[in-house]
Amino acid sequence: MDSSFSDSGLVFGEKPLFDSLFDETEPSKGYTGKGAGKQEDAFKIEPPTRQSTSSSSASSIPPLAQINTTQLLDPSNRTNSTSNLGAPVSPSASVTFLPQGTTLEQYRTNAKKSNDPKIQFDFAKYLLDTASNLEPTDRPTEKTQKALITEALKWIKRLATQGMGIGRAAYPEAQFFLANAYGTASLGFPLDHEKAFNLYVQASKQNHAAATYRAAVCYEVGAGTKRDFGRSVQFFRKAAILGETPAMYKLGMTLLKGLLNQNPNPREAITWLKRAATNADAENPHALHELGLCYEKDGIPSIIPDEAYARELYTQAGQLGYAPSQFKLGCSYEYGTITCPVDPRRSIAWYTRAAEQGDPESELALSGWYLTGADGILQQSDTEAYLWARKAADKYLAKAEYAIGYYSEVGIGVQQDLEEARRWYMRAAAQGNKRAMQRLSELKKLSNSGSQKKPISRDKSNTDNCVIC
């Protein structure tokens, strides 16, 4: 499966659809150099269970209209998707709460007396958090909430524009926060990418790493400013130097693939990818996967191909929840590649983890396992094979659409229905699936009087006739 990196930003996986079915080792803390973080996959296998085909996964980044005030409270929140400028990826916020026995008025007085912008900014965040957590029994809730938000924004605007007074620099965390509010149309602000961009740039002048990254994204996609790849790369580089992990990854991929009008520079690219991998966590596992791909290939400067090491990197990313790495490991344990032994137990486990996140390739792979069964591990079930393939087909995966067509034609896990089969073949063919095109052509030639259908293969080693391959 291709990396989730795109030239317009980082794209994340989706929220899990199913409860976890496997015990697992603790997630890796991140890449710490070649050979680091070796772990044994301790999987306790039980057959994965499917949900209704009508269920669909939700985006890990909420739509702009659904972002509430608490999501903006932590200025360290990051976004890694250019399609949602300024939207925090974390649904929770870190807020400084009042010490026990301290009243709101005491906190307010302390903020007014303080010359520390952080104390004042924390007070503003506290006001917003209080407003978002008012109980229905608090009367009058709406009036109180509005007053708290108004007061909080007054503090934040002053910190973002005037700092602590004449001659004092504006507080970059407040600028970043306010930029997010404009970028997401939150807290009553209109959607205004231009204001968001200007605030990101102002915060970047004070070396705010996340704001610098977002300014780079604005230049890349032309949000609030003219599209300028050169400036975008400059800001990505600055953010990476400041320690912003998504910027390290983006710069590394840009130089590796020659994106944003840059000449490819694999040596520097690998350096940045390794730095990003060092900081890998659940929000930023991408560099581990990309390094794994690099160590599988020949011809990349400063890289000596090492499939065993690539496997380690995929495992670290998979343990951090990265679906593309989980799918990669599922394939590797199914077919015995990149030094993985053929191990149906682990293959099914990794596919299931990715399928929990709505990964269609993994859902189709589970369909394949149910189609054949795994002796002593997974009981064969045509019904489950159909339902898993249907989940993938409902996400417009062409291979899965073809599989559902064939299942419908032959009657695997569903009542035999030639017209339904044709509809699915046509969907797959519309996406360029050659096998679907061929099957439609064959069906056109078949008479209703006794033409023999070519049987599907349940042996996945025979890819010429394997329906899910």
GISUL-V662702 format. One record per residue. PSI is psi in degrees with one decimal (NA if undefined). NEAR is the number of other C-alpha atoms within 12 Angstrom. D_LAST is the distance of its C-alpha to the last C-alpha in whole Angstrom. Layout:
# GISUL-V662702
psi=PSI near=NEAR d_last=D_LAST
psi=PSI near=NEAR d_last=D_LAST
This chain:
# GISUL-V662702
psi=141.4 near=22 d_last=13
psi=154.0 near=17 d_last=17
psi=158.2 near=31 d_last=20
psi=5.1 near=29 d_last=22
psi=139.5 near=32 d_last=24
psi=161.8 near=23 d_last=26
psi=0.6 near=31 d_last=29
psi=9.0 near=29 d_last=30
psi=-167.9 near=36 d_last=30
psi=139.7 near=36 d_last=28
psi=128.7 near=31 d_last=26
psi=163.4 near=35 d_last=25
psi=-169.0 near=38 d_last=23
psi=164.6 near=29 d_last=24
psi=148.2 near=24 d_last=26
psi=144.2 near=26 d_last=25
psi=-22.4 near=31 d_last=24
psi=158.4 near=25 d_last=24
psi=146.4 near=18 d_last=27
psi=139.0 near=26 d_last=26
psi=-1.1 near=25 d_last=25
psi=137.6 near=26 d_last=26
psi=144.4 near=19 d_last=29
psi=162.5 near=24 d_last=28
psi=165.5 near=21 d_last=30
psi=143.9 near=21 d_last=32
psi=148.1 near=26 d_last=31
psi=146.7 near=33 d_last=31
psi=-0.3 near=29 d_last=34
psi=158.5 near=38 d_last=33
psi=131.9 near=38 d_last=33
psi=33.4 near=21 d_last=36
psi=162.1 near=24 d_last=35
psi=130.0 near=26 d_last=33
psi=-4.1 near=19 d_last=33
psi=155.5 near=21 d_last=34
psi=31.4 near=28 d_last=33
psi=132.9 near=26 d_last=31
psi=149.1 near=23 d_last=30
psi=134.3 near=17 d_last=29
psi=106.0 near=30 d_last=26
psi=87.5 near=18 d_last=28
psi=131.0 near=25 d_last=25
psi=110.2 near=19 d_last=27
psi=131.4 near=28 d_last=24
psi=151.7 near=20 d_last=24
psi=130.2 near=29 d_last=21
psi=144.1 near=35 d_last=20
psi=144.8 near=31 d_last=22
psi=163.8 near=32 d_last=20
psi=177.9 near=23 d_last=23
psi=144.1 near=18 d_last=23
psi=-11.4 near=21 d_last=21
psi=-14.1 near=16 d_last=24
psi=145.4 near=20 d_last=24
psi=152.3 near=25 d_last=23
psi=154.3 near=26 d_last=24
psi=153.2 near=18 d_last=27
psi=142.7 near=22 d_last=27
psi=-14.5 near=25 d_last=29
psi=120.3 near=33 d_last=32
psi=151.6 near=26 d_last=34
psi=152.4 near=21 d_last=35
psi=-41.3 near=29 d_last=38
psi=-16.8 near=20 d_last=40
psi=0.4 near=18 d_last=39
psi=123.8 near=29 d_last=40
psi=177.0 near=29 d_last=43
psi=-35.6 near=41 d_last=46
psi=-22.4 near=33 d_last=45
psi=-14.6 near=36 d_last=42
psi=-0.3 near=43 d_last=44
psi=-31.5 near=45 d_last=47
psi=108.8 near=33 d_last=45
psi=-10.3 near=39 d_last=46
psi=-5.9 near=28 d_last=43
psi=146.7 near=30 d_last=40
psi=155.8 near=38 d_last=38
psi=143.4 near=41 d_last=35
psi=20.8 near=40 d_last=32
psi=121.7 near=38 d_last=31
psi=-10.6 near=34 d_last=33
psi=-6.5 near=29 d_last=33
psi=67.7 near=37 d_last=35
psi=127.1 near=47 d_last=38
psi=-3.3 near=52 d_last=40
psi=125.4 near=46 d_last=38
psi=143.8 near=42 d_last=38
psi=-16.3 near=36 d_last=35
psi=132.1 near=26 d_last=37
psi=-5.3 near=23 d_last=38
psi=166.9 near=20 d_last=41
psi=147.2 near=26 d_last=44
psi=116.1 near=20 d_last=46
psi=140.2 near=25 d_last=49
psi=112.8 near=22 d_last=53
psi=159.6 near=22 d_last=54
psi=139.1 near=22 d_last=58
psi=152.3 near=11 d_last=60
psi=132.1 near=9 d_last=61
psi=-7.4 near=10 d_last=64
psi=132.3 near=13 d_last=64
psi=163.5 near=14 d_last=64
psi=-40.2 near=20 d_last=63
psi=-37.4 near=14 d_last=66
psi=-41.1 near=16 d_last=66
psi=-41.8 near=27 d_last=63
psi=-45.0 near=26 d_last=64
psi=-42.0 near=15 d_last=67
psi=-40.4 near=21 d_last=66
psi=-39.4 near=26 d_last=63
psi=-35.4 near=19 d_last=66
psi=-23.4 near=14 d_last=68
psi=148.1 near=17 d_last=66
psi=9.0 near=17 d_last=65
psi=114.5 near=20 d_last=62
psi=-28.4 near=30 d_last=59
psi=-41.0 near=27 d_last=56
psi=-42.6 near=30 d_last=59
psi=-39.9 near=36 d_last=59
psi=-40.3 near=45 d_last=55
psi=-36.2 near=34 d_last=55
psi=-42.3 near=39 d_last=57
psi=-41.5 near=43 d_last=56
psi=-38.2 near=43 d_last=52
psi=-40.9 near=39 d_last=54
psi=-43.6 near=39 d_last=55
psi=-40.4 near=40 d_last=52
psi=-40.6 near=31 d_last=51
psi=-42.8 near=30 d_last=54
psi=-37.0 near=32 d_last=53
psi=-12.2 near=29 d_last=50
psi=18.9 near=21 d_last=50
psi=136.6 near=21 d_last=54
psi=152.1 near=14 d_last=54
psi=-23.3 near=13 d_last=54
psi=-13.5 near=10 d_last=58
psi=118.4 near=15 d_last=59
psi=140.1 near=11 d_last=61
psi=118.5 near=14 d_last=61
psi=-52.7 near=18 d_last=58
psi=-43.7 near=18 d_last=57
psi=-43.1 near=14 d_last=60
psi=-43.5 near=23 d_last=60
psi=-45.0 near=26 d_last=56
psi=-40.6 near=22 d_last=57
psi=-41.5 near=19 d_last=60
psi=-43.5 near=30 d_last=58
psi=-42.0 near=34 d_last=55
psi=-44.5 near=22 d_last=58
psi=-42.1 near=25 d_last=60
psi=-44.6 near=34 d_last=56
psi=-29.8 near=35 d_last=56
psi=-44.9 near=24 d_last=59
psi=-46.9 near=37 d_last=59
psi=-42.4 near=40 d_last=56
psi=-41.7 near=31 d_last=57
psi=-43.6 near=27 d_last=60
psi=-33.8 near=36 d_last=58
psi=-23.8 near=34 d_last=56
psi=-32.4 near=29 d_last=58
psi=-8.7 near=21 d_last=62
psi=-137.1 near=27 d_last=61
psi=8.0 near=29 d_last=64
psi=-173.4 near=16 d_last=66
psi=130.7 near=11 d_last=68
psi=-6.1 near=9 d_last=67
psi=140.0 near=17 d_last=64
psi=149.1 near=22 d_last=60
psi=151.9 near=32 d_last=58
psi=116.9 near=38 d_last=56
psi=-32.7 near=39 d_last=52
psi=-36.9 near=43 d_last=50
psi=-38.3 near=47 d_last=52
psi=-42.3 near=43 d_last=51
psi=-43.4 near=51 d_last=47
psi=-46.7 near=48 d_last=48
psi=-37.8 near=51 d_last=49
psi=-41.7 near=48 d_last=47
psi=-40.1 near=50 d_last=44
psi=-42.5 near=42 d_last=46
psi=-38.5 near=33 d_last=47
psi=-19.5 near=43 d_last=43
psi=4.1 near=36 d_last=42
psi=45.0 near=29 d_last=45
psi=163.2 near=33 d_last=46
psi=30.5 near=35 d_last=49
psi=-0.5 near=20 d_last=50
psi=144.4 near=24 d_last=50
psi=154.9 near=20 d_last=49
psi=117.7 near=27 d_last=45
psi=92.1 near=25 d_last=47
psi=-29.3 near=33 d_last=45
psi=-46.3 near=24 d_last=48
psi=-39.5 near=29 d_last=50
psi=-46.7 near=40 d_last=47
psi=-47.7 near=40 d_last=46
psi=-39.1 near=32 d_last=50
psi=-37.6 near=40 d_last=50
psi=-43.3 near=47 d_last=47
psi=-41.8 near=36 d_last=49
psi=-43.3 near=30 d_last=52
psi=-34.1 near=37 d_last=50
psi=-32.2 near=32 d_last=49
psi=-22.8 near=25 d_last=52
psi=22.2 near=24 d_last=53
psi=38.4 near=26 d_last=50
psi=113.2 near=34 d_last=48
psi=-47.8 near=37 d_last=44
psi=-38.6 near=48 d_last=42
psi=-37.1 near=49 d_last=44
psi=-42.2 near=48 d_last=44
psi=-42.8 near=49 d_last=40
psi=-33.7 near=55 d_last=40
psi=-38.9 near=53 d_last=43
psi=-42.1 near=49 d_last=40
psi=-40.7 near=50 d_last=38
psi=-44.2 near=42 d_last=40
psi=-36.3 near=35 d_last=41
psi=-44.0 near=36 d_last=37
psi=-5.2 near=29 d_last=37
psi=41.9 near=24 d_last=40
psi=110.3 near=32 d_last=41
psi=-0.5 near=29 d_last=45
psi=168.6 near=25 d_last=45
psi=140.1 near=20 d_last=45
psi=129.1 near=20 d_last=41
psi=99.1 near=22 d_last=42
psi=-36.5 near=28 d_last=39
psi=-48.6 near=21 d_last=42
psi=-36.3 near=27 d_last=44
psi=-47.4 near=38 d_last=40
psi=-38.1 near=38 d_last=40
psi=-44.5 near=27 d_last=43
psi=-36.5 near=37 d_last=43
psi=-41.5 near=42 d_last=39
psi=-43.0 near=34 d_last=41
psi=-44.5 near=33 d_last=44
psi=-38.8 near=38 d_last=42
psi=-42.6 near=35 d_last=40
psi=-33.6 near=25 d_last=43
psi=-6.2 near=24 d_last=45
psi=13.3 near=25 d_last=42
psi=110.3 near=38 d_last=40
psi=-47.1 near=41 d_last=36
psi=-32.7 near=50 d_last=34
psi=-38.3 near=47 d_last=36
psi=-46.3 near=43 d_last=36
psi=-46.1 near=47 d_last=32
psi=-42.4 near=52 d_last=32
psi=-42.4 near=49 d_last=35
psi=-45.1 near=42 d_last=33
psi=-35.2 near=46 d_last=30
psi=-44.3 near=38 d_last=32
psi=-31.2 near=29 d_last=33
psi=-41.3 near=33 d_last=30
psi=-3.9 near=26 d_last=29
psi=42.1 near=21 d_last=32
psi=171.7 near=26 d_last=32
psi=37.8 near=32 d_last=35
psi=23.5 near=18 d_last=37
psi=146.5 near=23 d_last=37
psi=137.7 near=18 d_last=37
psi=137.7 near=21 d_last=34
psi=78.1 near=22 d_last=35
psi=-37.1 near=26 d_last=33
psi=-50.1 near=22 d_last=36
psi=-36.0 near=27 d_last=37
psi=-46.0 near=37 d_last=34
psi=-36.8 near=36 d_last=33
psi=-46.0 near=27 d_last=36
psi=-37.5 near=37 d_last=35
psi=-38.9 near=40 d_last=32
psi=-38.4 near=37 d_last=33
psi=-40.4 near=35 d_last=36
psi=-38.2 near=39 d_last=34
psi=-32.0 near=44 d_last=32
psi=-32.4 near=34 d_last=35
psi=12.8 near=32 d_last=36
psi=137.2 near=39 d_last=32
psi=-171.9 near=26 d_last=32
psi=-28.0 near=27 d_last=30
psi=-22.6 near=34 d_last=31
psi=67.4 near=43 d_last=30
psi=-2.7 near=50 d_last=28
psi=-39.1 near=52 d_last=26
psi=-34.5 near=51 d_last=28
psi=-45.0 near=51 d_last=27
psi=-44.3 near=47 d_last=23
psi=-38.1 near=42 d_last=24
psi=-38.4 near=49 d_last=26
psi=-44.5 near=41 d_last=23
psi=-40.1 near=35 d_last=21
psi=-40.0 near=36 d_last=25
psi=-8.3 near=30 d_last=25
psi=-16.1 near=26 d_last=22
psi=158.9 near=20 d_last=23
psi=155.6 near=14 d_last=26
psi=9.4 near=13 d_last=29
psi=119.4 near=23 d_last=30
psi=141.4 near=19 d_last=33
psi=5.4 near=19 d_last=35
psi=123.5 near=26 d_last=31
psi=118.0 near=20 d_last=31
psi=134.5 near=21 d_last=27
psi=95.3 near=23 d_last=27
psi=-34.3 near=27 d_last=23
psi=-39.8 near=24 d_last=25
psi=-37.4 near=32 d_last=27
psi=-41.0 near=38 d_last=24
psi=-41.8 near=44 d_last=22
psi=-43.7 near=40 d_last=26
psi=-43.7 near=48 d_last=26
psi=-38.3 near=48 d_last=22
psi=-42.9 near=49 d_last=24
psi=-45.9 near=49 d_last=27
psi=-39.4 near=46 d_last=25
psi=-39.6 near=45 d_last=23
psi=-25.1 near=43 d_last=26
psi=-1.0 near=36 d_last=27
psi=15.1 near=42 d_last=25
psi=112.9 near=46 d_last=23
psi=-43.0 near=44 d_last=19
psi=-37.3 near=45 d_last=17
psi=-37.6 near=44 d_last=19
psi=-42.7 near=46 d_last=18
psi=-42.2 near=43 d_last=14
psi=-43.9 near=44 d_last=15
psi=-36.8 near=48 d_last=16
psi=-45.1 near=43 d_last=14
psi=-42.9 near=41 d_last=11
psi=-40.5 near=32 d_last=14
psi=-21.3 near=28 d_last=16
psi=-41.7 near=32 d_last=12
psi=-2.8 near=22 d_last=12
psi=46.9 near=21 d_last=16
psi=172.9 near=21 d_last=16
psi=50.2 near=30 d_last=19
psi=6.7 near=21 d_last=21
psi=136.1 near=27 d_last=20
psi=157.2 near=20 d_last=20
psi=116.5 near=19 d_last=17
psi=92.7 near=26 d_last=18
psi=-35.7 near=35 d_last=16
psi=-50.8 near=34 d_last=19
psi=-35.2 near=39 d_last=19
psi=-49.6 near=37 d_last=15
psi=-38.5 near=45 d_last=16
psi=-47.1 near=44 d_last=19
psi=-41.0 near=50 d_last=18
psi=-40.3 near=47 d_last=15
psi=-40.7 near=47 d_last=18
psi=-42.0 near=48 d_last=20
psi=-38.4 near=45 d_last=18
psi=-30.9 near=46 d_last=17
psi=-25.9 near=40 d_last=21
psi=7.7 near=35 d_last=21
psi=20.4 near=41 d_last=19
psi=115.6 near=45 d_last=16
psi=-35.1 near=39 d_last=13
psi=-40.4 near=44 d_last=10
psi=-34.9 near=45 d_last=12
psi=-42.5 near=50 d_last=13
psi=-36.8 near=45 d_last=9
psi=-39.3 near=50 d_last=8
psi=-34.8 near=52 d_last=12
psi=-42.4 near=48 d_last=11
psi=-40.7 near=46 d_last=8
psi=-39.2 near=43 d_last=11
psi=-30.2 near=37 d_last=14
psi=-38.9 near=35 d_last=12
psi=-29.8 near=30 d_last=13
psi=162.9 near=27 d_last=15
psi=114.5 near=26 d_last=17
psi=120.9 near=14 d_last=20
psi=-0.8 near=12 d_last=23
psi=-49.8 near=22 d_last=21
psi=122.1 near=28 d_last=19
psi=135.2 near=21 d_last=20
psi=137.8 near=24 d_last=18
psi=111.8 near=27 d_last=18
psi=-35.7 near=28 d_last=16
psi=-47.2 near=27 d_last=18
psi=-36.9 near=35 d_last=17
psi=-45.2 near=41 d_last=13
psi=-46.7 near=43 d_last=15
psi=-39.0 near=36 d_last=17
psi=-41.9 near=47 d_last=14
psi=-35.6 near=51 d_last=12
psi=-37.9 near=44 d_last=15
psi=-43.0 near=39 d_last=16
psi=-39.4 near=39 d_last=13
psi=-34.9 near=36 d_last=14
psi=-14.3 near=33 d_last=18
psi=13.7 near=27 d_last=17
psi=27.8 near=26 d_last=16
psi=117.2 near=33 d_last=12
psi=-41.3 near=35 d_last=11
psi=-37.5 near=43 d_last=8
psi=-36.3 near=43 d_last=9
psi=-41.5 near=43 d_last=12
psi=-43.4 near=45 d_last=10
psi=-43.5 near=53 d_last=9
psi=-36.2 near=49 d_last=13
psi=-45.0 near=44 d_last=14
psi=-41.0 near=46 d_last=13
psi=-40.4 near=43 d_last=14
psi=-36.9 near=33 d_last=17
psi=-42.7 near=31 d_last=17
psi=-25.4 near=28 d_last=17
psi=46.8 near=23 d_last=19
psi=109.5 near=33 d_last=16
psi=1.3 near=28 d_last=18
psi=157.9 near=25 d_last=20
psi=138.3 near=20 d_last=22
psi=129.9 near=18 d_last=21
psi=101.5 near=20 d_last=22
psi=-37.0 near=26 d_last=22
psi=-40.4 near=19 d_last=23
psi=-40.4 near=23 d_last=21
psi=-45.2 near=30 d_last=18
psi=-41.0 near=32 d_last=19
psi=-41.7 near=25 d_last=20
psi=-38.8 near=38 d_last=17
psi=-40.4 near=39 d_last=15
psi=-38.3 near=31 d_last=18
psi=-44.9 near=31 d_last=17
psi=-41.4 near=33 d_last=14
psi=-34.8 near=28 d_last=16
psi=-21.3 near=21 d_last=19
psi=8.2 near=20 d_last=16
psi=13.0 near=18 d_last=16
psi=114.4 near=24 d_last=12
psi=-34.4 near=19 d_last=13
psi=-36.6 near=33 d_last=11
psi=-41.0 near=32 d_last=13
psi=-43.6 near=27 d_last=16
psi=-41.5 near=19 d_last=15
psi=-37.2 near=31 d_last=15
psi=-40.0 near=29 d_last=18
psi=-41.0 near=16 d_last=20
psi=-42.1 near=18 d_last=20
psi=-32.8 near=25 d_last=21
psi=-30.3 near=15 d_last=24
psi=-16.9 near=14 d_last=25
psi=140.5 near=16 d_last=24
psi=166.4 near=11 d_last=28
psi=4.2 near=11 d_last=28
psi=-6.5 near=8 d_last=30
psi=22.5 near=7 d_last=28
psi=140.4 near=12 d_last=25
psi=134.1 near=13 d_last=22
psi=141.3 near=18 d_last=19
psi=121.1 near=17 d_last=16
psi=148.6 near=17 d_last=15
psi=157.8 near=26 d_last=11
psi=136.8 near=22 d_last=10
psi=3.4 near=28 d_last=10
psi=107.2 near=21 d_last=10
psi=-7.9 near=24 d_last=7
psi=-17.4 near=17 d_last=9
psi=82.1 near=13 d_last=9
psi=-19.7 near=15 d_last=6
psi=-27.1 near=16 d_last=8
psi=10.2 near=19 d_last=8
psi=123.4 near=27 d_last=6
psi=-28.3 near=42 d_last=6
psi=2.4 near=44 d_last=4
psi=NA near=30 d_last=0
